[in-house]
């Protein structure tokens, strides 16, 4: 049985979009998670203003700080609100991202 050419092309396009979509989602994950941080801490975690630079800090430090903000045991009105939006896994991903900068 021969499939119409548009069915073959459509199946290939869907398959490729699924594969490339997954690769894009995986590679963009850290960058997307870090977007809210850039406004205060700088694009790559290197603040040019009065906010602390977070680039190059240890994974443990960044992870603990964010989890403490989220729990409310570390004070910071803006940071407490932002940190509440992240899961433990996302915080750990952010910590790895910024420690590598």
C-alpha positions as CSV (number, residue, x, y, z in Angstrom):
1,X,0.0,0.0,0.0
2,X,1.3,3.4,-1.0
3,X,0.8,6.3,1.4
4,X,0.1,9.7,-0.1
5,X,3.2,11.9,-0.1
6,X,1.6,14.5,2.2
7,X,1.1,11.8,4.8
8,X,4.7,10.8,4.7
9,X,5.8,14.4,4.9
10,X,3.4,15.2,7.7
11,X,4.6,12.2,9.7
12,X,8.2,13.2,9.3
13,X,7.5,16.8,10.2
14,X,5.7,15.8,13.4
15,X,8.4,13.4,14.4
16,X,11.2,16.0,13.8
17,X,9.3,18.7,15.7
18,X,8.9,16.4,18.7
19,X,12.6,15.5,18.7
20,X,13.8,19.1,18.2
21,X,11.2,20.4,20.6
22,X,12.5,18.1,23.4
23,X,16.1,19.1,22.7
24,X,15.2,22.8,22.8
25,X,13.2,22.4,26.0
26,X,16.1,20.6,27.7
27,X,18.8,23.1,26.6
28,X,16.6,26.1,27.4
29,X,15.5,24.9,30.8
30,X,18.2,26.7,32.9
31,X,18.1,29.8,30.9
32,X,14.3,30.1,31.1
33,X,14.4,29.4,34.9
34,X,17.0,32.2,35.3
35,X,15.1,34.9,33.4
36,X,13.4,36.4,36.5
37,X,16.9,36.6,38.2
38,X,18.4,38.7,35.4
39,X,16.6,41.9,36.2
40,X,18.3,42.3,39.6
41,X,21.3,40.0,39.5
42,X,22.4,40.7,35.9
43,X,22.1,38.6,32.7
44,X,24.8,36.1,33.8
45,X,24.4,36.6,37.5
46,X,27.0,39.4,37.5
47,X,25.2,42.4,39.0
48,X,26.2,45.9,38.0
49,X,24.1,47.5,40.7
50,X,23.4,47.2,44.4
51,X,22.2,43.6,44.2
52,X,24.6,40.8,45.0
53,X,26.3,39.0,42.1
54,X,25.5,35.3,42.2
55,X,27.7,34.0,39.4
56,X,30.3,31.6,40.5
57,X,28.8,31.0,44.0
58,X,28.7,27.4,45.1
59,X,25.8,25.2,44.2
60,X,25.3,24.5,47.9
61,X,25.2,28.3,48.8
62,X,22.7,29.2,46.0
63,X,20.5,26.2,46.6
64,X,20.3,26.8,50.3
65,X,19.7,30.5,49.9
66,X,16.8,30.0,47.5
67,X,15.3,27.3,49.7
68,X,15.6,29.5,52.8
69,X,14.0,32.4,51.0
70,X,11.2,30.0,49.9
71,X,10.7,28.8,53.5
72,X,10.8,32.3,54.9
73,X,13.8,31.7,57.1
74,X,15.9,34.1,55.0
75,X,14.3,37.5,54.6
76,X,13.9,39.3,51.4
77,X,10.4,40.4,50.2
78,X,11.0,40.0,46.5
79,X,13.2,36.9,46.8
80,X,10.7,35.1,49.0
81,X,8.0,35.7,46.4
82,X,10.2,34.5,43.5
83,X,11.6,31.5,45.3
84,X,8.1,30.2,46.2
85,X,7.5,29.7,42.5
86,X,10.4,27.1,42.2
87,X,10.4,23.4,43.0
88,X,13.5,21.8,44.7
89,X,14.6,20.5,41.3
90,X,14.3,23.9,39.7
91,X,16.3,25.5,42.5
92,X,19.0,22.9,42.2
93,X,19.1,23.5,38.4
94,X,19.4,27.3,39.0
95,X,22.2,26.7,41.5
96,X,24.1,24.6,39.0
97,X,23.5,27.2,36.3
98,X,24.8,30.2,38.3
99,X,27.7,28.4,39.9
100,X,29.0,27.6,36.4
101,X,29.0,31.2,35.4
